[in-house]
Amino acid sequence: MTEVIPKLPRTERDGKVYIGEGIRFERIRRITGYLVGTVDRFNNAKRAEVADRVKHAAMR
């Protein structure tokens, strides 16, 4: 088994180990060459680019 970062919470259930369960994270997207969590600081042209882009997969 590969080495796991010790700071991540581990939960053992039904003979399986779940790593990082319950950790919340902010969505990070790569938009027009930038890694961003939100588009708050984008100007109108960049926001239009984001709105016009084709979404290939829906995350649930």
PLY file of the C-alpha trace (Angstrom):
ply
format ascii 1.0
element vertex 60
property float x
property float y
property float z
element edge 59
property int vertex1
property int vertex2
end_header
0.00 0.00 0.00
1.27 3.49 -0.76
2.31 5.84 2.03
-0.49 8.16 3.13
-0.01 11.71 4.37
-0.46 11.29 8.14
-2.42 14.55 8.57
-5.44 13.26 6.63
-8.18 11.63 8.71
-8.54 7.89 8.19
-11.72 5.93 8.80
-11.92 2.13 8.70
-15.32 0.69 7.92
-16.38 -2.71 6.57
-12.75 -3.72 6.08
-12.02 -0.68 3.88
-9.95 2.39 4.68
-11.41 5.77 3.76
-8.87 8.59 3.65
-9.84 12.26 3.86
-13.51 11.60 4.43
-15.35 14.66 5.73
-12.78 17.21 4.54
-14.43 20.15 2.82
-12.72 21.74 -0.14
-13.40 24.63 -2.47
-13.79 23.86 -6.13
-10.79 24.97 -8.15
-11.22 25.35 -11.89
-8.80 26.13 -14.67
-10.39 28.92 -16.66
-8.61 30.53 -19.59
-5.21 29.64 -18.19
-5.86 30.63 -14.57
-6.51 28.39 -11.55
-9.42 29.99 -9.71
-12.00 29.14 -7.09
-14.37 31.94 -8.08
-14.64 34.44 -10.91
-15.19 37.42 -8.59
-12.10 39.25 -9.83
-12.69 38.61 -13.54
-13.66 41.46 -15.85
-16.76 41.25 -18.07
-14.86 39.73 -21.01
-13.45 36.89 -18.89
-16.85 36.27 -17.30
-18.41 36.04 -20.78
-15.70 33.51 -21.73
-16.62 31.41 -18.71
-20.35 31.62 -19.53
-19.78 30.66 -23.18
-17.51 27.67 -22.59
-18.74 24.13 -23.23
-19.26 22.07 -20.11
-18.19 18.47 -20.76
-19.18 16.77 -17.52
-21.60 17.42 -14.72
-20.31 16.73 -11.21
-22.77 15.49 -8.64
0 1
1 2
2 3
3 4
4 5
5 6
6 7
7 8
8 9
9 10
10 11
11 12
12 13
13 14
14 15
15 16
16 17
17 18
18 19
19 20
20 21
21 22
22 23
23 24
24 25
25 26
26 27
27 28
28 29
29 30
30 31
31 32
32 33
33 34
34 35
35 36
36 37
37 38
38 39
39 40
40 41
41 42
42 43
43 44
44 45
45 46
46 47
47 48
48 49
49 50
50 51
51 52
52 53
53 54
54 55
55 56
56 57
57 58
58 59
